[in-house]
Amino acid sequence: MAVIVPFETPGASIEELVALVAGDMERVNATILSRTGSDVTMIPEVANHLISSGGKRLRPMLTLAMANLAGYTGDGHIKLAASVEFMHTATLLHDDVVDESEMRRGKLSARMLWGNEASVLVGDFLLGQAFRMMVEVGSLRALDILSAAAATIAEGEVMQLAAAKNTATTEDEYLAVIRGKTAELFAAACEVGPVIANRPKAEQTACRSVGMNLGIAFQLVDDVLDYGGKSAKLGKNTGDDFREGKITLPVVLAFRRGNDTERAFWIKALERGEIGDTDLDHAIGLMNKHRALEDTLSRAQHYGAMAVDALALFPSSPMKSALEQVVAFCLARSH
């Protein structure tokens, strides 16, 4: 059986943030619905399958929160938040094709229902819509930040592809992958708020730092949950990363710290894909033996602390408190 990893701060929640941005999120959701419309029937079908599947919408909420924190009074943040969600949804559609994933958020992935071609093309449509909305906002700097993020995310995905099934991957190399494929969108989502509010560079940089460090912490916790989570709450099967031969930080640490016999096991399972019925349990046992899950969580807490520290530039407010709670939630979630 998988080991359930205990997390600190069991009361941590994003409810405070959800309540504070509720009005704006209604407008974002309406924008998302209107922009997924198309005369090509399959496009809204595929897009809405994923968009309506119960994601937390954390990234667009961060865009709204940072705009609020920066004192922004216009409505450009609505389209930028919708753009961020479209970028995220597009990467999920593309990821599931690359990873040959069968599940996404507890439901069959779009590729299983409509095929790989439709998933890729609808992802492209959503990226196109995202960029149209960015242009409509009229901030060249915000467009620059989000378009650069799109390129960086793609680079991160290609780096992950190069590292796939490679047990020689180092911790530094792995962190570079997740900075690109996961944390960059968090960082951009947080940075555009103070940018359109024309806040000083120090505030823009601080908001970007919140997003970048939160994104790294978020992904590291995800990596641990794959070996110590509950599949019903994960929205995917526990051990999917292992079965897909993905090199994540718990694997990197367990491989580095293991003896020759243990490393031979990882090479057989992840590089050659020779996985037996009891191999996942054996992998979790090795991770526990070498404190790989525990130490990955410690790394996540370190990045979480950096995200909170970046918020210190801003005066106390309900929004700042809500954002600190979001960091605690991302570290404490057990789903």
N, C-alpha and C positions, 0 to 999 in steps of 0.2 A: 504493500500500500504506500501511496505517497505520504510524505511527512507534511503535516500542516505547519507552516512556519508562523510562529507568533509575531505579531506586529505591535508596535507601541501605539499609544494614543488611540484606543479603540473608539473614543467618542468623536474623532475627527470627522468632519463632514464638509460637503460643498454646499449645503443648504443655505448658508448665510449668503454666499455669492449668488446662488440661484435666485434668492429672493430679491437681492439688490439689482440684478440685471433683468428681472422678469419682464418688465415693460419693453425694454429694448430687444430682448430675445423673441418676443412675439413678432416684432417687426422683422427681425432676422429670419425667423421661420417662414413668415409670409413671403419674404423676398426669395428664400430658397425654393419654396413651392412654385412661385411665378417663374423663376428662372430655369426650372427643370422642364417646363412645358416645351413641347415640340410636336410638329405634325408627324414626325416619325415615331410611331406608337411605342416602339421598343425602348426609346430613350427614357421617357418618364417612368416606364415600368421598371427598368433596370436601376435607374437612379433612385427612385423612391423605395425600392426593395431594401436598399442599404441605408438611405437617409432616414427612413421611418423605422429602422430596426432597433431603436432604443439606445443609441450612443449618448453619452453624457453631454456632448457638444461643448466639451471643456475648452477647446481652442478658441472658438468664436466668443465664448463667455469671457475668456482672458482678454481678447481684443476690446470688448465692451468695457471690461473692468479697468483696463489701463487708460482708456480714453476718459473714463469717469475720474480716475485718480489724477489725471493730468488736467482736469477741469475743462475738457472739450465740450462745446455747446452746440455744434452743428449736427448733421445727420450722416456724414460720410462714414462714420464708424459702423453703421448698419451694413452698408454694402461691403466694407472691408471684412467685417466678421463673416458675412455670407461667403465672400471669396475664400477666406481661410477654411471654412467648412467644406467648400467645393474642392479645394486643393487636397484636403485630408481625405475626402471620399474618393477622389480620383486615385490617390496613392493606394488606398485600400483595395480598390477594384483591380489595379495593376499588380499589387502585391500578391493577391490571391491567385492570379494567373501564374506569376513567377514561382510562387511557393507550392502551386497545385493544391491549395487549401480547399477542403470540403465544407468547412464551417466558418461562419463569421457572425459574432455576437449571438451565438446560440441557434442560428438558423443556417440553412444551406446557403453557401456562398453564391453570388450571382453567376459565377462561371459554371457552377453545377446545374443551374436552372436555364441559363441562356447561352452558355458556351464561352470559351476564351475570347473569341473575336469580338463578341458584343461587349464583354466586360472591358476590354482594352479601349474600344472605340467610344463607349459611353464615358469612360474615364477621361478620354481626350476632349469630348464634348464639354464635360464639367470644367476642365482646365480652361477651355476657351471662354466659357461663361464667366469664370472667375476673373480672367484678365479684362473682359469687357467691363465688368463692374469696377475694377480697379481704375480703369481709364476714366469712367464716369465720375469717380470721386474727384479727379483733377489734381491729385497730389503726385507730382513726378517722383518725389522721394519715397512715398509709400509704394508706388508702383515698382521702383527700383528695389526696395527691400523684399517685396513679395516675389518678384520675378527672379531675383537672385536666389531666394529661398527655394523656388521650384527647381532651379538648376542644381543647387546644392543637394536637395533631396534625391534627385536622380543620380548624382555622383555617389551619394551614400548607398543607394540601392545597388549600383554597379560594384562598389567596393565590397558590399556584403556578398554579392555574387562571386567575386574573386576569392573571398575568404571562406565561402561555403565548403563544408566538409574538410577544411584545412585545420588540423589540430595544432599546427605550428603557429597559428594566429596568436599574437601577443596581446596583453591587456591594452597597451597603447593603440594598437591597430584596431581592436574592437571598439574602444571608446571613440576613435575617429569615425567609425561606421555609424555609431548611434548618434553622434553629434550631427552628422549629415542627415541620416534617414528619419530620425525622430525629433531631436532637440531643435533643429533649425526652424521647423515650422512653429514650434512653441515660441522660439525667440522672436521670429518675425511677427507673429500674432500679437505679442506683447509690445513690440517696438513701434508699430504703426500708430497706436493711440496717441502717445506724446508727440509723434511726428506731425500728425494732422492738427494737433493742438498748438503747434509751434512752440513747444517747450524747449528749454535749454538742452544742449547736447548731453550734459551730465544726467538729466532725467531720462532722455532717450536711451542712453547707454545702460542706465540702471534697470530700466524696464526690460531691455533685451537680455540682460544678465539674469533677471528673474526667470524669464522664459527658457533660456538655454539650460540653466542649472536644474530647473523644474523638469524639463524634458528629459535630461539625462537620468535624473532620479526616477522618473516615471518608467522609463524603459528598463532600468536595472531591476526595479520591483517586478515588472512584467516577466523578466528573465527568471527571477526566483519563483514566481507563481507557476510557471510552466512545470516546475519540478516539485512544488509544494502547495499548489492551489487546489480548489474544488472545481471540477470541470463544469458543473452546472452554472457556476457563477462566472467562470472564465469566458464563457461563450465559445470555447473551443475545448478540445480534449486535453487533459493533463498529459504532458509528455509529447505534444505535437512537435516542439522544437527538436527533441531528441530523435523522434522518428523521421523527421525531415533532414536530419544531419546538420542542423544549424549549430554554429559555434557561437555560444553566448558566454557571458563572463563566468557563470558558475562552472561551465565546461573548461574554460581557459585556466581557471584557478585549480580545479581538480586535476587536470592533465599535468600542469606544471608541478604540482606537489606530489604527484603519484609516483610509484615505483615502475619499473619496466613492465611488469605484468599488467598493472593497471593501465598504463599508457597503451599497451597492446590492445586492451579491451576497447578503449576509446577509438583507436584507429580502426579496429574491426567494425565497430558499431556505426561510427559517424562517417568515416572516409569510404568504407566499403559497403555500408548499409546492411551488414549482416547482423540483424537484430532478432534475438530469441524472445520467447514469452516473458522471461524473468529479467531481461536485460535492463528495462527501465528501473525496476526496483534496485538492481545492482548499481546502476548509475547514481541513483539517489543515495544509496549507501556510501558510495565513494565520496560523493559531495559532502555528506554529513561527516564522514571520517576526516576530511581535509578542511572542514569549516568553510567550504566554498559558498554555500547558500548564505550562511551567517555573514561572511566577509563581503559578499555582494550587497547585502542589505546595509552593512556599515558604510560601503561606498555610497550607496543611495542616500543615506542619512547625511553624509558629508556634503553632497551636492544640494540636498534639501536645505541644509543650514546656510549654504552660500546664496540660495534663492531668497531666503528670509533676510539675510544680511543686506542684499541688494535693495530690499524694500525700505531699509532704515533711512534712506534719503528723504522719504516722504513723511509728512506730519501724520500723527495718529488720526484715524478716521474709521468709520464702519467698513469702508471698502478695503482699506489696508488690512484691517483685522480679518476680513473675509478671505483676502488673498493669502494671508499667513495660514488660515485654516485649510485652504486648498493644498498648500504644500504638505501640511500634516496629514491630510486625507490621502494624498498620492503615496505617501510613505506607509500609511496605516491600512490601506484598502486590502481586503481579503477576497476580492472578486476580480 
